[in-house]
């Protein structure tokens, strides 16, 4: 059942880095994210279009994710991703994608028109599979830093897809990630970093997700 009524939206303040859901009195479901099949198909199609359908024309693309926080009968919270907002289309280079304010504003408007909440973002890694690039290690990649900038709420998710590598669940390979305080969810958090205005180390982790074939919402024409 939805954690919030259909007439309300997320009221939690996402400005501080990741409110600890335990301190908020919330329990997280082992399957933290459910992605509608229609969203997977929309991301996959957009990622192929960005590459002209060819592995020799690799270009990254992406968008924002709309959905809701839900809660099961045991009180465990999970995020339902119901929409990929990626029009107008943003297309980058083989290894870089910049989310400009103009595109972000258009995508947030699309999510709002569907009466959904912003629950994260996605981008593609054409032919080189999902992972979180880090500008401390790769000069051309900053997925970790982008996730930190866009997803400060504990419910917000970063998806990375490879449109050319299928998985057992879908026609593309998907990775799901969240920014966390190191050790918030155990000792398996990846290496942390600090921002000048926030001396607390920042880490990231992979999260469990499932793909649902029901209830997907299509992109508006």
C-alpha positions in Angstrom: 0.0 0.0 0.0 1.3 3.5 -0.6 3.1 5.1 2.3 1.5 8.4 1.3 -2.0 9.0 0.1 -2.6 9.7 -3.6 -3.3 13.4 -2.8 0.0 13.9 -1.0 3.6 13.8 -2.0 6.9 13.1 -0.2 7.1 15.4 2.8 10.5 14.3 4.0 13.2 17.0 3.7 15.9 15.7 1.3 18.3 18.6 1.8 20.5 17.1 4.5 22.4 14.1 3.4 20.2 11.0 3.7 18.1 11.0 6.8 18.6 7.7 8.4 15.4 5.7 7.8 15.9 3.8 11.1 15.9 7.1 13.0 12.8 8.1 11.0 11.1 4.9 12.4 11.0 3.2 9.0 12.0 -0.3 7.9 13.4 -1.0 4.4 12.1 -3.9 2.4 14.9 -6.4 1.2 13.7 -5.6 -2.3 14.2 -1.9 -2.0 13.1 -0.8 -5.5 10.4 -2.2 -7.9 10.7 -0.9 -11.5 7.8 -1.2 -13.8 8.5 -3.2 -17.0 7.3 -0.2 -19.1 10.0 1.9 -17.5 12.7 -0.6 -18.3 11.5 -0.7 -21.9 11.4 3.1 -22.1 15.0 3.4 -20.8 16.2 0.7 -23.1 14.6 2.2 -26.2 16.0 5.7 -25.4 19.4 4.3 -24.8 19.4 2.5 -28.2 18.1 5.6 -29.9 21.0 7.6 -28.5 23.4 5.2 -30.1 21.5 4.9 -33.4 21.0 1.3 -32.4 24.7 0.5 -33.1 27.5 -0.4 -30.7 29.8 1.5 -33.0 28.0 4.8 -32.1 28.2 4.8 -28.3 26.6 7.8 -26.6 25.2 8.1 -23.1 21.7 9.3 -22.4 19.5 9.4 -19.3 16.5 10.9 -17.5 14.7 11.3 -14.2 12.6 8.7 -12.5 9.0 9.2 -11.1 7.3 7.1 -8.6 6.2 6.7 -5.0 7.4 5.3 -1.7 5.3 2.3 -0.7 4.9 0.2 2.4 3.9 -3.5 2.7 1.7 -5.1 5.3 4.7 -5.5 7.6 5.5 -1.8 7.5 8.6 -2.3 5.2 9.2 0.6 2.8 10.2 0.2 -0.9 10.2 2.5 -3.9 8.0 2.0 -6.9 9.5 3.4 -10.1 6.6 4.1 -12.5 8.0 6.6 -15.0 11.1 7.5 -17.0 11.0 11.2 -17.8 13.6 11.7 -20.6 11.9 14.0 -23.1 13.3 16.2 -24.5 16.1 13.7 -25.1 19.5 14.4 -23.6 22.4 12.8 -25.4 26.0 13.0 -24.3 29.3 11.5 -25.4 30.6 7.9 -25.1 31.7 8.5 -21.5 30.0 11.7 -20.3 26.5 13.1 -19.7 25.7 16.4 -18.2 22.3 17.0 -16.6 21.7 20.7 -17.5 19.1 22.7 -15.5 16.9 23.0 -18.6 16.5 19.3 -19.0 16.1 18.7 -15.3 13.3 21.3 -15.2 11.5 19.7 -18.1 11.7 16.2 -16.6 10.6 17.3 -13.2 7.6 19.0 -14.8 6.7 15.7 -16.6 6.9 13.8 -13.3 4.7 16.4 -11.6 2.1 16.2 -14.4 1.8 12.5 -13.8 1.2 13.2 -10.1 4.3 11.3 -9.1 7.4 12.2 -7.0 11.0 12.4 -8.1 12.6 9.2 -6.9 15.9 9.2 -8.7 17.6 9.3 -12.1 19.1 7.0 -14.7 21.7 7.0 -17.4 23.2 4.5 -19.8 26.6 2.8 -20.1 26.5 1.6 -23.7 28.5 -1.7 -23.9 30.4 -1.2 -20.7 27.8 -2.5 -18.2 26.5 -0.8 -15.1 28.8 0.5 -12.4 29.4 3.7 -10.5 32.2 5.7 -12.0 34.1 8.0 -9.6 36.1 11.1 -10.6 38.7 10.2 -7.9 39.6 7.2 -10.0 38.4 7.9 -13.6 39.0 11.4 -14.9 36.0 11.0 -17.4 33.5 9.6 -15.0 31.6 11.0 -12.0 28.6 8.8 -11.4 29.1 8.7 -7.6 29.3 12.5 -7.4 26.3 13.0 -9.7 24.3 10.5 -7.5 25.3 12.6 -4.5 24.1 15.8 -6.1 20.8 14.5 -7.3 19.8 11.8 -4.7 20.2 12.9 -1.1 17.0 11.3 0.2 17.3 7.7 1.4 14.4 6.8 -1.0 16.1 8.2 -4.1 17.8 5.8 -6.5 20.4 5.9 -9.3 19.9 3.4 -12.1 22.5 2.6 -14.7 21.7 0.5 -17.8 23.6 -1.1 -20.6 21.3 -1.4 -23.6 23.5 -3.8 -25.4 24.0 -6.4 -22.7 20.9 -8.4 -21.7 20.2 -9.9 -18.3 18.0 -12.8 -17.1 15.3 -10.3 -16.2 15.2 -7.9 -19.1 16.7 -7.0 -22.5 19.2 -4.7 -20.9 21.5 -5.0 -17.8 20.6 -2.7 -14.9 22.4 -1.6 -11.8 20.8 0.2 -8.9 22.7 2.4 -6.4 22.2 4.7 -3.5 24.3 7.2 -1.7 24.7 6.5 2.1 26.7 7.5 5.1 29.4 4.8 5.4 28.3 2.0 7.8 24.7 3.1 7.8 23.6 -0.2 6.4 26.7 -2.3 7.4 30.4 -2.6 6.6 30.0 -3.4 2.9 29.6 0.3 1.9 32.0 1.4 -0.7 34.9 3.9 -0.1 33.6 7.3 1.0 34.4 10.9 0.1 33.8 14.3 1.7 32.5 17.6 0.4 33.9 20.9 1.6 30.5 21.9 3.0 29.8 18.5 4.5 32.9 16.9 6.2 31.0 13.7 6.9 32.3 10.9 4.6 29.9 9.9 1.9 29.6 6.4 0.5 27.5 4.4 -1.9 26.0 0.9 -2.2 24.2 -1.4 -4.6 20.6 -2.2 -3.8 18.3 -5.0 -4.6 15.6 -4.4 -7.1 12.8 -6.2 -9.0 11.0 -5.6 -12.3 7.3 -5.6 -12.3 5.1 -6.1 -15.4 2.1 -4.4 -14.0 1.1 -0.8 -13.5 3.6 0.9 -15.8 3.0 4.5 -17.0 3.9 5.5 -20.5 5.6 8.7 -21.6 3.3 11.4 -22.8 3.5 12.2 -26.5 
